[in-house]
Amino acid sequence: MKHVSIVLLVVMVSMSSCAINEGKEMSKESKPSSFQPEPLDDEWNKWLIGKWIVRPEGYEGESEGGFKIEFDLNGQFLTMKSWAETGDQGETDEMTPDQIEPLKDTLNISDEDIEKLLSQPFKELQIHTIDPKTGERIGYLFDSLRCIAKGTGRLEGNKEIMEWEWSVTGQGATSVRIIERISDNKFTLNHKYTLPNGNKMEDKAEFTRKKIKTEK
């Protein structure tokens, strides 16, 4: 272990020396090295930072789900952790027959599997960044059903449009997710899915920023 640590230290020092020498040769007007991009500081990502509570379309009560969004890894990535209580644990996110039937047909799952799904909270992790060369928005998604998706997107005015390709549990599915900024403290989310057998699903919800109470 000590030998490995010494080797790593030598490599790091060598890389630092190279970077310093290259820096001396570059003019002040030169672009930052792609090896170490500047942290994400675009206005859209900074606006998203915080905790958001969901209010599904047509629901008037208190919700049991939302997003926690923050910068991570020295500001190079944005992480979005979401949760949603389902079934008896939270009627706000109960799945409708229109959502359940396509899942049963596509994944060949039983009514017992559906009941088990609805009895557990649903969780999701997204990791987003921006390609420093192209400016394209890139996202990776992982959820508690072991679905994995890769997304690419763009900003259009007050909307972020992400196109996703799903693998593992959701193999062959695609989707388009649109986040529309309504105000500093509110956005809507519209996610349309196309399943491998051609069936379609759609999620709509409104999110409100949860204000953090400060102690006096």
Backbone hydrogen bonds in HBPLUS format (Angstrom, degrees):
<---DONOR---> <-ACCEPTOR-->    atom                        ^
c    i                          cat <-CA-CA->   ^        H-A-AA   ^      H-
h    n   atom  resd res      DA  || num        DHA   H-A  angle D-A-AA Bond
n    s   type  num  typ     dist DA aas  dist angle  dist       angle   num
A0005-SER N   A0001-MET O   3.01 MM   4  6.26 157.8  2.06 148.9 154.6     1
A0006-ILE N   A0002-LYS O   3.08 MM   4  6.35 153.9  2.15 146.9 153.2     2
A0007-VAL N   A0003-HIS O   3.04 MM   4  6.35 160.8  2.08 150.4 155.4     3
A0008-LEU N   A0004-VAL O   2.97 MM   4  6.23 163.1  1.99 154.0 158.1     4
A0009-LEU N   A0005-SER O   2.97 MM   4  6.17 154.0  2.04 145.5 152.7     5
A0010-VAL N   A0006-ILE O   2.95 MM   4  6.25 157.8  2.00 152.3 157.7     6
A0011-VAL N   A0007-VAL O   2.99 MM   4  6.29 161.0  2.03 152.5 157.5     7
A0012-MET N   A0008-LEU O   2.93 MM   4  6.15 162.1  1.97 151.4 156.0     8
A0013-VAL N   A0009-LEU O   2.94 MM   4  6.15 161.0  1.98 151.4 156.3     9
A0014-SER N   A0010-VAL O   2.91 MM   4  6.09 158.5  1.96 149.1 155.4    10
A0015-MET N   A0011-VAL O   2.93 MM   4  6.19 159.3  1.98 151.3 156.6    11
A0016-SER N   A0012-MET O   2.95 MM   4  6.14 154.1  2.01 145.1 152.5    12
A0017-SER N   A0013-VAL O   2.91 MM   4  6.14 155.5  1.97 148.9 155.2    13
A0018-CYS N   A0014-SER O   3.00 MM   4  6.28 158.2  2.05 148.4 154.0    14
A0019-ALA N   A0015-MET O   2.96 MM   4  6.17 158.3  2.01 146.8 152.8    15
A0020-ILE N   A0016-SER O   2.92 MM   4  6.18 152.7  2.00 148.4 155.6    16
A0021-ASN N   A0017-SER O   2.97 MM   4  6.22 165.0  1.99 152.4 155.8    17
A0022-GLU N   A0018-CYS O   2.91 MM   4  6.13 159.7  1.95 151.5 157.2    18
A0023-GLY N   A0019-ALA O   2.90 MM   4  5.99 147.8  2.00 139.0 148.6    19
A0024-LYS N   A0020-ILE O   3.09 MM   4  6.40 142.2  2.24 145.7 154.5    20
A0025-GLU N   A0022-GLU O   3.09 MM   3  5.24 127.6  2.37  98.1 111.6    21
A0026-MET N   A0022-GLU O   3.13 MM   4  6.40 130.0  2.40 143.9 157.3    22
A0030-SER N   A0027-SER O   3.10 MM   3  5.45 163.9  2.13 111.7 116.8    23
A0036-GLN N   A0033-SER O   3.21 MM   3  5.71 144.2  2.35 108.3 115.6    24
A0040-LEU N   A0075-GLY O   2.83 MM  35  5.82 163.1  1.85 151.5 150.4    25
A0046-LYS N   A0042-ASP O   3.20 MM   4  6.41 165.1  2.22 157.0 161.6    26
A0047-TRP N   A0043-GLU O   3.02 MM   4  6.14 146.8  2.14 143.0 151.4    27
A0048-LEU N   A0044-TRP O   3.16 MM   4  6.50 144.8  2.29 145.6 154.9    28
A0050-GLY N   A0069-ILE O   2.94 MM  19  5.27 166.7  1.96 137.9 141.2    29
A0069-ILE N   A0050-GLY O   2.83 MM  19  5.27 176.1  1.84 160.1 161.4    30
A0210-LYS N   A0051-LYS O   2.75 MM 159  5.52 177.0  1.75 155.4 155.9    31
A0052-TRP N   A0067-PHE O   2.79 MM  15  5.01 165.8  1.81 149.0 153.9    32
A0067-PHE N   A0052-TRP O   2.84 MM  15  5.01 146.2  1.95 134.2 145.5    33
A0053-ILE N   A0208-THR O   2.86 MM 155  5.32 167.5  1.87 151.7 151.4    34
A0208-THR N   A0053-ILE O   2.90 MM 155  5.32 158.0  1.95 148.2 153.3    35
A0054-VAL N   A0065-GLY O   3.07 MM  11  5.66 170.8  2.08 130.6 132.2    36
A0055-ARG N   A0206-GLU O   2.62 MM 151  5.09 136.1  1.81 152.5 167.2    37
A0206-GLU N   A0055-ARG O   3.08 MM 151  5.09 162.5  2.11 123.7 129.3    38
A0059-TYR N   A0056-PRO O   3.04 MM   3  5.58 159.4  2.09 139.8 139.3    39
A0085-GLU N   A0064-GLU O   3.13 MM  21  5.77 160.6  2.17 152.0 158.0    40
A0066-GLY N   A0083-TRP O   3.03 MM  17  5.76 150.3  2.12 150.6 156.0    41
A0083-TRP N   A0066-GLY O   3.12 MM  17  5.76 147.8  2.23 150.8 159.6    42
A0068-LYS N   A0081-LYS O   2.78 MM  13  5.21 144.9  1.90 145.1 157.0    43
A0081-LYS N   A0068-LYS O   2.96 MM  13  5.21 171.7  1.97 150.7 150.0    44
A0070-GLU N   A0079-THR O   3.07 MM   9  5.58 156.9  2.13 152.4 159.7    45
A0079-THR N   A0070-GLU O   2.86 MM   9  5.58 168.4  1.88 175.4 171.9    46
A0072-ASP N   A0077-PHE O   2.89 MM   5  5.42 153.2  1.96 151.4 151.0    47
A0075-GLY N   A0072-ASP O   3.11 MM   3  5.08 122.0  2.46  94.0 109.3    48
A0077-PHE N   A0072-ASP O   3.30 MM   5  5.42 162.7  2.33 156.8 153.3    49
A0076-GLN N   A0073-LEU O   3.14 MM   3  5.70 166.0  2.16 116.1 120.5    50
A0078-LEU N   A0128-HIS O   2.79 MM  50  4.98 161.5  1.83 144.5 149.9    51
A0128-HIS N   A0078-LEU O   2.78 MM  50  4.98 168.9  1.79 152.8 156.7    52
A0080-MET N   A0126-GLN O   2.83 MM  46  4.90 161.3  1.86 142.5 145.9    53
A0126-GLN N   A0080-MET O   2.82 MM  46  4.90 151.5  1.90 139.3 148.3    54
A0082-SER N   A0124-GLU O   2.87 MM  42  5.12 165.9  1.89 147.4 152.2    55
A0124-GLU N   A0082-SER O   2.96 MM  42  5.12 152.5  2.03 145.5 143.2    56
A0084-ALA N   A0122-PHE O   2.82 MM  38  5.14 136.3  2.01 149.6 157.0    57
A0122-PHE N   A0084-ALA O   2.84 MM  38  5.14 170.8  1.85 154.3 151.5    58
A0089-GLN N   A0086-THR O   3.15 MM   3  5.65 137.8  2.34 144.1 138.1    59
A0090-GLY N   A0087-GLY O   3.18 MM   3  5.76 158.2  2.23 114.0 120.2    60
A0093-ASP N   A0090-GLY O   3.30 MM   3  6.29 161.3  2.34 129.2 129.8    61
A0094-GLU N   A0091-GLU O   3.44 MM   3  5.18 171.2  2.45 105.7 104.4    62
A0099-GLN N   A0096-THR O   2.91 MM   3  5.28 139.7  2.08 108.4 120.0    63
A0100-ILE N   A0096-THR O   2.95 MM   4  6.25 152.5  2.03 151.8 160.8    64
A0101-GLU N   A0097-PRO O   3.01 MM   4  5.90 177.4  2.01 152.9 153.7    65
A0103-LEU N   A0100-ILE O   3.06 MM   3  5.25 116.5  2.48 101.8 117.4    66
A0104-LYS N   A0100-ILE O   2.96 MM   4  6.28 157.8  2.01 157.3 164.2    67
A0105-ASP N   A0101-GLU O   2.97 MM   4  6.19 162.8  2.00 156.0 160.3    68
A0106-THR N   A0102-PRO O   2.90 MM   4  5.92 162.3  1.93 147.7 153.0    69
A0107-LEU N   A0103-LEU O   2.90 MM   4  5.71 166.0  1.92 148.9 153.4    70
A0108-ASN N   A0104-LYS O   2.94 MM   4  5.09 121.8  2.28 124.8 135.1    71
A0114-ILE N   A0110-SER O   3.07 MM   4  6.44 152.7  2.15 145.3 152.8    72
A0115-GLU N   A0111-ASP O   2.96 MM   4  6.26 157.3  2.01 148.0 153.4    73
A0116-LYS N   A0112-GLU O   3.03 MM   4  6.29 153.7  2.10 144.6 151.6    74
A0117-LEU N   A0113-ASP O   2.90 MM   4  6.15 153.6  1.97 146.5 154.0    75
A0118-LEU N   A0114-ILE O   2.95 MM   4  6.23 158.8  2.00 153.1 157.8    76
A0119-SER N   A0115-GLU O   3.13 MM   4  6.25 123.6  2.46 135.9 149.4    77
A0119-SER N   A0116-LYS O   3.23 MM   3  5.18 141.8  2.39  95.0 105.9    78
A0120-GLN N   A0117-LEU O   3.34 MM   3  5.74 167.3  2.36 111.2 114.9    79
A0144-SER N   A0123-LYS O   2.95 MM  21  5.37 145.6  2.07 157.6 153.7    80
A0125-LEU N   A0142-PHE O   2.73 MM  17  5.22 167.5  1.74 164.6 168.6    81
A0142-PHE N   A0125-LEU O   2.82 MM  17  5.22 154.0  1.89 153.2 161.7    82
A0127-ILE N   A0140-TYR O   2.85 MM  13  5.24 154.3  1.91 149.4 157.7    83
A0140-TYR N   A0127-ILE O   2.90 MM  13  5.24 146.0  2.02 139.2 150.4    84
A0129-THR N   A0138-ILE O   2.94 MM   9  5.44 150.4  2.03 153.3 159.4    85
A0138-ILE N   A0129-THR O   2.95 MM   9  5.44 173.8  1.95 150.6 152.3    86
A0131-ASP N   A0136-GLU O   2.84 MM   5  5.30 167.9  1.85 160.5 160.8    87
A0135-GLY N   A0131-ASP O   2.75 MM   4  5.00 149.6  1.84 143.2 150.7    88
A0137-ARG N   A0153-GLY O   3.28 MM  16  4.93 163.2  2.30 135.4 132.3    89
A0153-GLY N   A0137-ARG O   2.84 MM  16  4.93 147.0  1.94 141.2 143.8    90
A0139-GLY N   A0151-GLY O   2.85 MM  12  4.81 158.9  1.89 141.6 139.8    91
A0151-GLY N   A0139-GLY O   2.73 MM  12  4.81 173.4  1.73 145.4 146.2    92
A0141-LEU N   A0149-ALA O   2.85 MM   8  4.98 158.9  1.90 149.4 151.4    93
A0149-ALA N   A0141-LEU O   2.94 MM   8  4.98 151.2  2.02 138.9 142.8    94
A0143-ASP N   A0147-CYS O   3.19 MM   4  5.50 147.0  2.30 146.7 150.1    95
A0146-ARG N   A0143-ASP O   2.98 MM   3  5.45 149.0  2.08 122.2 124.4    96
A0167-SER N   A0148-ILE O   2.75 MM  19  5.38 154.4  1.81 164.5 167.9    97
A0150-LYS N   A0165-GLU O   3.02 MM  15  5.51 154.9  2.09 149.3 153.1    98
A0165-GLU N   A0150-LYS O   2.98 MM  15  5.51 151.5  2.06 143.2 151.2    99
A0152-THR N   A0163-GLU O   3.07 MM  11  5.55 150.1  2.16 144.8 149.7   100
A0163-GLU N   A0152-THR O   2.88 MM  11  5.55 171.4  1.89 156.7 155.8   101
A0154-ARG N   A0161-ILE O   3.04 MM   7  5.57 146.3  2.15 142.9 152.5   102
A0161-ILE N   A0154-ARG O   2.95 MM   7  5.57 164.6  1.97 168.9 171.6   103
A0156-GLU N   A0159-LYS O   2.84 MM   3  5.22 165.3  1.86 152.3 156.9   104
A0159-LYS N   A0156-GLU O   3.10 MM   3  5.22 145.9  2.22 113.2 123.4   105
A0181-ARG N   A0158-ASN O   2.83 MM  23  5.36 168.0  1.85 168.6 170.2   106
A0160-GLU N   A0179-ILE O   2.91 MM  19  5.24 154.7  1.98 146.4 154.8   107
A0179-ILE N   A0160-GLU O   3.03 MM  19  5.24 160.0  2.07 147.7 152.5   108
A0162-MET N   A0177-ARG O   2.91 MM  15  5.22 169.9  1.92 155.9 159.3   109
A0177-ARG N   A0162-MET O   2.84 MM  15  5.22 165.3  1.86 157.2 161.3   110
A0164-TRP N   A0175-SER O   2.80 MM  11  5.11 168.7  1.81 149.3 153.3   111
A0175-SER N   A0164-TRP O   3.09 MM  11  5.11 150.1  2.18 136.4 137.6   112
A0166-TRP N   A0173-ALA O   2.95 MM   7  5.23 172.0  1.96 157.4 154.7   113
A0170-GLY N   A0167-SER O   3.16 MM   3  5.08 139.6  2.34 132.0 120.6   114
A0171-GLN N   A0168-VAL O   3.15 MM   3  5.08 149.1  2.25 120.5 116.2   115
A0173-ALA N   A0170-GLY O   3.02 MM   3  5.77 165.6  2.04 149.9 151.3   116
A0174-THR N   A0194-THR O   3.04 MM  20  5.33 161.7  2.07 149.8 155.2   117
A0194-THR N   A0174-THR O   2.77 MM  20  5.33 168.4  1.79 161.0 159.2   118
A0176-VAL N   A0192-LYS O   2.89 MM  16  5.37 152.1  1.97 148.7 157.7   119
A0192-LYS N   A0176-VAL O   2.95 MM  16  5.37 164.1  1.98 154.3 152.9   120
A0178-ILE N   A0190-ASN O   2.84 MM  12  5.23 162.9  1.87 147.3 153.0   121
A0190-ASN N   A0178-ILE O   2.98 MM  12  5.23 158.2  2.03 146.0 153.2   122
A0180-GLU N   A0188-THR O   2.91 MM   8  5.28 163.8  1.93 151.4 156.8   123
A0188-THR N   A0180-GLU O   2.99 MM   8  5.28 155.6  2.05 146.0 151.4   124
A0182-ILE N   A0186-LYS O   2.97 MM   4  5.42 153.2  2.05 137.4 142.8   125
A0183-SER N   A0186-LYS O   3.14 MM   3  5.13 160.2  2.18 142.7 139.6   126
A0186-LYS N   A0183-SER O   3.46 MM   3  5.13 178.2  2.46 102.8 102.5   127
A0209-ARG N   A0185-ASN O   2.99 MM  24  4.89 163.8  2.01 126.6 129.8   128
A0187-PHE N   A0207-PHE O   3.01 MM  20  5.35 155.4  2.07 144.2 150.7   129
A0207-PHE N   A0187-PHE O   2.76 MM  20  5.35 177.3  1.76 174.3 174.9   130
A0189-LEU N   A0205-ALA O   2.88 MM  16  5.39 163.4  1.90 157.4 159.9   131
A0205-ALA N   A0189-LEU O   3.05 MM  16  5.39 146.3  2.17 149.1 156.0   132
A0191-HIS N   A0203-ASP O   2.86 MM  12  5.07 164.7  1.88 148.8 154.1   133
A0203-ASP N   A0191-HIS O   2.82 MM  12  5.07 157.8  1.87 144.0 151.6   134
A0193-TYR N   A0201-MET O   2.78 MM   8  5.01 167.0  1.80 143.5 148.1   135
A0201-MET N   A0193-TYR O   3.06 MM   8  5.01 154.8  2.13 130.3 136.4   136
A0195-LEU N   A0199-ASN O   2.77 MM   4  5.27 165.9  1.79 166.9 168.9   137
A0198-GLY N   A0195-LEU O   2.81 MM   3  5.29 162.1  1.84 126.3 129.1   138
